[in-house]
């Protein structure tokens, strides 16, 4: 089997499980078909997918990225989020039809000693990089790894202690590498829905609740990258001691990449990915992260 086909299988596994955990995905896609925005779900362009990781030995970005570098992704720009204590990079796909990948990592060493101790109590069971022991040509093994925790289920007390200092840390300690979000590209949709302002209006008519941190639409300083997102679905979490609690799961993002100046006169039918604004923007992403924060999730 080719690397391209293997990658498609891995992506299908990620998105399939993600859709099961995030009902908003199906609701939005069905509404788009019913509204005549798309004829079928296959027409939707996935701008990017995102993962969250813990910056500890043998894990974090340096580990997870190996899977996607193997499939031909190219590591691109670095982003720093001081307040949230995160590093992040984005990865360009080997072919234009595939989604970009955004991987963030908690700077665990920047947290309080108490929170560091809690995180390390779980991750110390990982003595070496688990990706190094994977056969990267075995899509079944990769799929299983991306949906299996490398550490034990946390106690509800530890989860709450992490959340009090870093909601990102709490999200990762329970949700692991579950897909944090997938991103629907709006700029290639039919007229009347191909701007984020118009598409957000459609979403709100359908009862979808949007993240308002930094405004419903997050805009890059150059005005060429616009992003919005739903607030995370609540999922029932079962903790180590058997207690259950609803906690933030994953969400859906939407992106509009505007046309670069040299290509503004091209007909829309001739526009390709390389004609539009590329990459990401730290200011936008900083607010999108909050789609799983209780202040936003509480609006559901």
N, C-alpha and C positions, 0 to 999 in steps of 0.2 A: 504494500500500500504506500502511496506517495505521502510526503510530509504535508502537502496541502490537504489531502483527504483526512489524514490523522488529525490535523488541526481543526478541521470542520467537526469531527467527532467530539473532540474535547470541548469545543464551543457549544455544540448541541447539548452536551451533558451539563455544562454550566448554566446555560439559559433555560434548559428544561426544568431543572430543580429550582432555579430562581423564580420562574413563572408559577410554580406550585406554591411558593412561599409568599408571593406578592400578587394578590388578586387584582390589584390596580392595572397590572399589565394587560390581562385579558379583557378587563372592562374597557380600557382605553382603545385597544386594537379593534374590538368588536364595534365600539361606537364609531371608530373611523370608517369601518366598512359600511355600517348602517347609514352614515352621513354621506357616503360616496366620496370620501377623501381618498380612499384607496379601494381597489377592487378586491384585494386579498392581503392577508398579513405578510405574505412573501415580499410585498413591495416595500416594506419598511426598511429604511437604512439605519443600521446601528452605528452611531457615531463613535462610541467608545464604551468599554466596560471598566469597572474599577474594583480593586481589591484593597483591603486594609490588612496590615501586618504589625507584628511587634518587633521592635529593634532590639533583639537579644541574640546571644551567640547561637549560631546554626540555623536561625530563622530569619525573618525580616525580608527586605527586598532582595538582598544578595542571594538568598535561597530561592524564593518564588520566581524571580525573573529568569532563572536558568531554564525553566520549562518553556517560556515564550521565546527566549533567545534561540533555543533549540529549533523552534518552528519558524525561524527567520525574522522575528521581530527585531527592530533596531532601537537601542536605548537612546533617548533624545534628551530633552531639557530637564533640569533639576529645579525643584521648588521647595521653599522653606516656609513653614508656618510657625512663627515664633510663639504666639499665644497658645496655640493648640499643641505645641511641642511635636511637630511632625516634619519629616522629610518626605519628598515624593518625586517620582520621575514618570515621564510618559514614554510609550514605546510605539513606534510606527510599524504598521503591518507590512508583511512582505508583498501583498498585493492590495490595490485600492479598495476592493470590495469587502475587505475584512475590517472589523472595528479596531480603532486605536485601543491601547491599554494604559490605564493609569493605576500605578501602585503606590500607596502611601505607607509610611512606617512610623510608628510611635517612637519618639526619642526617650526610651525608658529611663536612661540615665539622667534625664532632666526632671524627673518626677520626684516626689518626696520619698525618703527612705522607706516609709511604711508601704507605699504603693509599689515601689520597686520590689520589696520583699515579697509581696503578694504575687506579683507577676512571675518572679523568679521561682517561687515555690511550685508553680505549675510548669514552667518551661524547663526547669532543670532536668526533667526526665528525658530531654532530647540531647543525647550525648554527641551527636554529629549531625551534619546537614542531611535531613531525610531525602531531599531531592537527589543527592548523590547516589543513593541506593536504588533509585527508580530506573527502570528501563524506559527511557523516553520514547522508544518506538512502540511501547505497549500502551495504547490509549485507554484500555480498561484500568490499568494500574494508575495512570495519571488521573483519570476521572475519580477513582476511588480515593486517591490522596487528597484531591481538592475538596472532597466532601466528607473527610474523616479527620477528626481532631488529633493533633500530635500530643495533646495533654488531656488530663481528666476533666470532666465536667466540674465547673466551679461550685462552691457553696453559695447560697444566696447572700450570706454575710460578706463574702469576698467580693461578689459582684457589686453589691451596694457600696462597699468601701472604695472600689475602683471608680464607680460612677460619680461618687462625691467629688473626686478630683479630676477625672478624665472620662467623659462619657464615651470617647473613642476607645479607651482601654477596656471599659466594661463591654462595649459592643464586640470587640475582637475576642476577648477571653471566652465569651459564650458562643458567638457566631462563627469563629475561626475564619476559614477562607471562603465561606459562602459569598457569592457574588453580591457586592455591596449595591451596585446599580448597573443598569444598562441605559443607554442614552439614545433616544429617538431623534433623528435629524429631521428638522422641519423645513429647511430651505429648499428641499427638492419636492415638497408636496405641491398639490395643485394650488392655483391662485386663490387667494382668500383664506388660505391656511398656511401659507409658506413663510410667514413671519412669526416670531415668537409671541408678539403681542396678540395676533389673531388666533394663534393656536392655544394660548393660555385662556383666551375668552371662550373658545370651544370647550376646553377642559372644565372650566368653571360651570358652564352650562350643563355639563354632564355630572356635576357634583363632586369633581375631583378637588381635593384640598391641596393647595400649593404652599411650599416653603416661602415665608415672607421675610426671612432674615436677609438684610441688605436690599430689600425690595423683592417683589415677585420675579423681576427680571434682573439678573446680575450681568453687568456690562463691562467688558474689558476697557482699559483706558483708551485704546485706539478705536473703540466703538464697533469692532468687527467680529467679536465673539460674544454672543448673548446666550445665557443659560438660565433655565428654571428647573424646578423639580417638585415632585409630590413630597409630602411628609411620609416618613416610613410607616409601613404596616406594623401593627402590633402582633407579635407572635407569642404563643404560650411557651414559656421556657420551663423545663423541669430541671431543677438543680440537684446537686449531689445528695443533699439530705432529703430528697423527695418532694420538697416544696415546689409549688408552681407559681409563676407570676407572669403577667403580660409584660414583655419588654420590646423595645424597638427592633424591627428586623431590617428589611431592605426597602428601597424606594425606586422611583423611575425618574430619570432626568430627560430634559429636552434641550436641544442645542440648535442655534441658528448661526451658521458661519457665513459671513458676508463676503461678497466678491472683492478681490484685491483690485486696487486702482487700475493696473495695466489691462485688466480684463473686463472692465465695467461695461464695455460696449458689445460684449459677446452675447448672442441670443441665449436664453436660459437653457435651451435644448443642447447647446454646445458646451455648457459649463461642466468641468470635471473637478474632482477633489483638489487638484493642484492649483486651481484658479481661485480657491477660497482661503480664508484665514485658517492657518494651521496652528497646531499646538494648543496650549491651555493658558490660563491666567490665574495666578495665585489668589488674587482678590476675589475672583468669582468662586474658585474652588473652596476658599475659606468659608464662605457662607453656605455653599452646597453641602459641605460636611455636616452642617447643623440639621440636615433633613432627618437625622436619627436622634437628635437631641430632644429631650422631653419638652422643652419650651415650644418646639415646633410640633412634635408628635401629639401634644395635648390638644391641638386644634382639630384633630379628627373627630 
